[in-house]
Amino acid sequence: MASLEELRSTRIEKIKKLEKAGMPAYPIEIERDYTLNILNKSFEKFNEDDYVTIAARIIAIRGGGAIIFVVLSDGTDEFQAVLKKDELEDSLFILFKDTIDLGDFIQFNGKLFITNRGQKSLLVKSWKIAGKTLLPMPEKWAGISDVDEIYRKRYLDLMSNLDSFNRFKLRSKIIKGIRAFFDDREFIEIETPILQNQAGGAMAKTFNTHHNDLDIDMVLRISLELDNKMIMAGGYNRIYEIGKNFRNEGSDPTHIQEFTMIEWYAAYETLEKNMDWTEELLKHLAKDIIGKTKYKILDCNNNEIIVDFDKKWERVDFSELLIRNAKLDIKKATIDDIKSKAIEFGIDNDELKKKSKANLLDFIYKKSSRNKIIDPTFVMNYPGELKPLAQQNLDGTARVTQLVIAGAEITNQYAELVNPLKQRELLEIQSIARDNGDDEAMEVDERFLTAMEHGMPPMTGFGMGIDRLIMILTEQNNLRDIIFFPITKKKE
């Protein structure tokens, strides 16, 4: 079998042959009357004498004597073209056989007809190259077996794997559906900076960089929250943003360091309204965009489970789950009880020393309860220390909820804290925890507090990992399979 370098050299020689025949391998302009999708749908409307020009990529060639059958794809559909020696100039027929390969882009002009086997086709009267490829396509049926190679060269996966090609089209439809949902409710879409002076809005490790011109250290944002809330202080009633966040943390099938979020904020609305909208949005995406309500995925133990969006969406307290699954009553438990329970669920000794009471409870919840939640469930009233940007209840919990599906956190939803005095107090507690070694704890952000002191309206807010949702709606078990180019190690 020829090496890639040998194949490449052969194709370069074919470029020379094309150019010698007066046909540039990379022409400045290409004609096309219709996409292949429109051509297929409108086929019966054409007369037998109508000439049609199409342009697409060659994905299959068969035959080779006096007749050649070519399958084309332009990303909208596939279509067959037929080259017959007695219907095409000899020089063009021979040039096609001598220079054209799978993967090349081509322009065909001819008449439409139906073959004896009933195949809609184009009888080619003339052709020209639209773009010569130097390297081959992957074998269509085998595709690419190296997973890392799929992630590094997604374009090869898209060429050879129709499921993958269609999955990313679904991703686009889902995001369009999300935008339309909020546009219809008179939200305005905004954009805020990715490069920031100070991280905020979540508990996470940052990617750090330096701004050479201003000579200041900066970070990639970990959340959209603080800038969004500051914009709300300016007087807007409803806003949303879809954008990238970056968290310099571990990887697994449901975690990746660069991910897409949506956050929205609505003034004068309640957390209960927030949950109603969330259920309405996700059911709409499942039923109307994807077209079904039940989805098959694998749980954390690689067992197949079915997520049903049509079932009743339960609303359950964080504390109730710990009583049910960890036999721990957080309203009565001492710090020693909580540490003992965390050890029981396998916490590392170093982590045990560093984590606060609330973070220990969160660890126990994730180990004992979260993975048991399959169908969409709102988990409410988390420990207040974990949610310092939310309204605080008198019992030490926060007015928040998370939507959990198939053991993964899909949303964070708050009755937003707008009291600047309480907000400063909570951020100062976080800052002390950070000084004591908790590098995920938040810092005091004076810019944010100043905006809050100018006045923020009562509001509710929402943050959702779009990638995790798409993973469920496309029935994938790894975030990397619904992201075009997930982060991978550089290939040696």
C-alpha positions, 0 to 999 in steps of 0.5 A: 500500500502506498504511503501518504507521502507517495499518494500526495506526490502522485496527486501533485503530478495530477495537478500538473496534468490538469494545468497542462490541459488548461484546467486550473486545479484551484479555480477562482470561480465555480458555478452552482445552480442548486444545492444537492438537497434542493436538486433532489427535492425539485427533481420532478420539476425539471424538463429532460432538456434542462441543463443543470450545473452542480458542484460538490465533493466526490465521495464514491467512484465506480465503473471505469470503461465507457461509463463512470458513476460518481456519488457527490456530497455537498453537505446538504445531500448526496447525488449521482452523476454519470459520465459516458464516453459517447456523451462527453468529449474524449479529452475530458473523459480521459482527463477525468479518469487520469486526474480525479480522485475520491475527495476532490471537489468538482463542477458538473454540467449536464441533463437530469435523468433516471437510470434503469435502476431508478436512480436520480442522476445527472448525465454529464456534458462537461466538467471542471475541477473545483479543488484538488485534494492532496491527501485521501479521505478516510475509508467511508465504512471503516472511518477513523479508529484512533479516538484521539485522531478523531478529536484532532482531525474532526474533519476526517470524522465528519467526512467518513461518519454520517452519524457524527456529521448529523450530530453536529448539525443537531447541536446547531439546531439545539443552540438555535432553539435555545436562542429562539426560546429566550428571544421570544420572551423578550430577552436581549442577547449580550456579550461579555469579556472572556479575558478578565482581571479577576475570576468570579461567579463560580468556584473553580481553578483558573487559566492564568495569562499576562496582558503584555501591553498593560503589563497586568496578570489576567485570567480566562473567565470561569463564569458569565455571572458577575458581568451579566449581573452588572449589566442588569444593574444598568436597567435591562429586565431580561438578558442572556449570553451564550459563551465559552468558560474555562476551568483548569480542572480535571477531565472525565466524560462529563467534564472538560476545561473549555465548555459552552454555557448559557446564563440568563437573568430576569428582573422581578421573577422568582426562582419558581418561575425560573424552574418552570421556564427551565422545564419548558425549555428542555421539554421543547428542545427534546420534543420539538427539536430532537423529536422524542422524549426518551433518551438512551445513555450510559450511567457512571457504571456503564449501564444503559439507562433511559432518561424520560423528559415526559415524567414528572420533574421532581423537586427535592431538597439537598438535605433530604437526599443526604438523609435518604442516601447517606444516612446523614441529617445535616441539621443535626450533624456535627463537623466530626459526623460530617468528616466521618461520613466523608471518610466513609465515602472515600475522601482523600486525607489531604482533601479532608483537611482543606475542605470546608463543612459545606464542601464536605457536604457537597462531596458526600452528596456527589458520592451518595446521591447525584449519580442515582438521579436519572430523570430530570430532577431539581435539587434545591436549597444547597448549603449557603457557603457553596452558593455565596451569590444567591439569597440565603435562607435562615437555616444556612441554606441558599435559595438555589436549585440545580437540575440534575439529569443522568447524574450530571448537573445541567443547570444552576439556578438562583434567587439572586442575592442583591443585598450588597452588605450581605454579598460582601460578608459572604465573599469575605468568608470565601476569601478567607477560605482561599487564603487557607488553601481552597484555590476554588474559593472566590475572591472579593470583587470590588468592581462587582460590589460597587455595581451592586451598591448602585442597585440591582433589581430583584431577579432570578438567574440561570446557568446551564452547560450546553455541552452536557445537555447536548450530550444527553439529547444526542445520546452520547456518553462523552462530552468530546463527542459533541465538541468539534475540537476538544482539547487533546495532548499535542501529537509527538 
